[in-house]
Amino acid sequence: MDEGLYVRFQSTVRNDRGYFTGVFGLVNGLARDGKLTAEQERFRRANNDWYNAAYPDPSSVDPTVYDRELHPGAAAWFKSTSRDLIKRVDGYLEILAVHGIGCRMMRSSDPGRILYEDEYQIVVVPHKPGPDQPSSATTRDA
């Protein structure tokens, strides 16, 4: 992971608000819509619980960090050094692939204006995006 300091897994198409939904939001959306198998739901719940225990929730530190009016498009990025957190994403990517939902890995040394930072992640308001991706980011299909 030498290309960029930060890593994000996100949808390949923009959502209704014009942003790219992150990998967890995509899988949680499938769960909300009742589309996961029992095994996929067990994976999602166990791993969401693991992530919640493994690193801080930015919105518990700053309740406004994901406020759509204050910080439109705010998105979390892993620090590339958070390898234990990043490697668990594979199971989420497998679920998305089974459901035909595109997800790609983004890498950037400057994904946007930093709103929050801890030792594992940052939350940023992205720079003005291009038609398909944030500026100054490289992509790779996940």
C-alpha positions as CSV (number, residue, x, y, z in Angstrom):
1,M,0.0,0.0,0.0
2,D,2.6,2.5,-0.9
3,E,0.4,4.5,-3.3
4,G,-1.1,7.1,-1.0
5,L,-1.5,7.4,2.7
6,Y,-5.2,6.8,2.8
7,V,-7.5,4.0,1.5
8,R,-11.2,4.0,0.9
9,F,-13.6,1.3,-0.5
10,Q,-16.6,2.9,-2.2
11,S,-19.3,2.4,-4.7
12,T,-18.6,2.8,-8.4
13,V,-21.7,5.0,-8.9
14,R,-22.9,8.1,-7.1
15,N,-25.8,7.9,-4.7
16,D,-28.9,10.2,-4.7
17,R,-26.9,13.0,-3.0
18,G,-24.1,12.8,-5.6
19,Y,-21.5,11.0,-3.4
20,F,-19.9,7.5,-3.5
21,T,-21.2,5.3,-0.7
22,G,-18.6,3.5,1.4
23,V,-18.3,-0.3,1.6
24,F,-19.9,-0.5,5.0
25,G,-22.8,1.7,3.9
26,L,-23.4,-0.5,0.9
27,V,-23.5,-3.7,2.9
28,N,-25.6,-2.1,5.6
29,G,-28.0,-0.9,2.9
30,L,-28.4,-4.5,1.7
31,A,-29.2,-5.6,5.3
32,R,-31.7,-2.8,5.7
33,D,-33.4,-3.9,2.5
34,G,-33.5,-7.5,3.7
35,K,-31.3,-8.8,0.9
36,L,-28.6,-10.6,2.8
37,T,-28.6,-14.3,3.4
38,A,-28.5,-15.5,7.0
39,E,-24.8,-16.3,6.6
40,Q,-24.1,-12.8,5.1
41,E,-26.0,-11.1,7.9
42,R,-24.1,-13.1,10.6
43,F,-20.8,-12.0,8.9
44,R,-22.0,-8.4,8.7
45,R,-23.1,-8.2,12.3
46,A,-20.0,-9.9,13.7
47,N,-17.6,-7.8,11.7
48,N,-19.5,-4.5,12.2
49,D,-19.3,-5.3,16.0
50,W,-15.5,-6.1,15.6
51,Y,-14.9,-2.7,13.8
52,N,-17.0,-0.9,16.4
53,A,-14.8,-2.3,19.1
54,A,-11.5,-2.0,17.2
55,Y,-11.5,1.7,16.4
56,P,-13.2,4.9,17.5
57,D,-16.5,6.1,15.9
58,P,-15.7,9.6,14.6
59,S,-19.3,10.7,15.3
60,S,-19.0,9.8,19.0
61,V,-16.0,12.2,19.2
62,D,-17.6,14.9,17.0
63,P,-21.4,14.5,16.5
64,T,-21.3,16.9,13.6
65,V,-18.6,15.2,11.5
66,Y,-21.2,13.5,9.2
67,D,-23.7,16.4,9.2
68,R,-24.8,16.7,5.6
69,E,-25.3,20.5,5.8
70,L,-22.1,21.3,7.6
71,H,-19.9,18.8,5.9
72,P,-21.4,17.6,2.6
73,G,-20.0,14.4,1.3
74,A,-17.9,13.7,4.5
75,A,-16.3,10.3,4.1
76,A,-14.0,8.1,6.2
77,W,-10.7,6.8,4.8
78,F,-8.5,4.2,6.5
79,K,-4.9,5.1,7.1
80,S,-2.8,2.7,5.0
81,T,-1.1,1.6,8.1
82,S,-4.4,0.2,9.5
83,R,-3.7,-3.2,7.7
84,D,-5.8,-5.2,10.2
85,L,-8.8,-3.1,9.6
86,I,-8.3,-3.0,5.8
87,K,-7.9,-6.8,5.4
88,R,-11.3,-7.4,7.0
89,V,-13.0,-5.5,4.1
90,D,-12.6,-8.5,1.8
91,G,-15.6,-10.2,3.3
92,Y,-17.8,-7.1,2.7
93,L,-16.5,-7.0,-0.9
94,E,-17.4,-10.6,-1.4
95,I,-21.0,-9.9,-0.3
96,L,-21.2,-6.9,-2.6
97,A,-19.9,-9.0,-5.6
98,V,-22.6,-11.7,-4.9
99,H,-25.2,-9.0,-5.1
100,G,-23.7,-7.4,-8.2
101,I,-22.8,-4.1,-6.5
102,G,-19.6,-2.5,-7.8
103,C,-17.1,-1.3,-5.2
104,R,-13.6,0.0,-5.8
105,M,-10.6,0.8,-3.7
106,M,-9.4,4.4,-3.7
107,R,-6.0,5.5,-2.6
108,S,-5.0,9.1,-2.0
109,S,-2.4,11.1,-0.2
110,D,-4.8,14.1,-0.1
111,P,-8.5,12.9,-0.2
112,G,-9.9,16.2,1.1
113,R,-10.2,18.6,4.0
114,I,-9.6,16.6,7.2
115,L,-12.5,17.0,9.7
116,Y,-11.4,14.2,12.1
117,E,-8.3,12.0,12.6
118,D,-7.3,9.2,14.9
119,E,-4.5,6.6,14.6
120,Y,-6.6,4.4,12.2
121,Q,-8.6,6.7,10.0
122,I,-9.6,10.2,8.8
123,V,-12.9,11.7,7.9
124,V,-12.7,14.3,5.1
125,V,-14.9,16.6,3.0
126,P,-13.7,15.6,-0.4
127,H,-12.0,18.0,-2.8
128,K,-14.2,19.0,-5.7
129,P,-14.8,15.7,-7.4
130,G,-14.5,14.9,-11.1
131,P,-17.3,13.0,-12.9
132,D,-16.2,9.6,-11.6
133,Q,-13.9,10.0,-8.6
134,P,-12.4,12.4,-6.1
135,S,-9.5,14.4,-7.4
136,S,-5.9,13.3,-6.5
137,A,-7.0,9.7,-5.9
138,T,-6.1,6.5,-7.7
139,T,-8.6,3.7,-8.2
140,R,-8.4,-0.1,-8.4
141,D,-11.5,-2.3,-8.6
142,A,-11.8,-4.1,-5.3
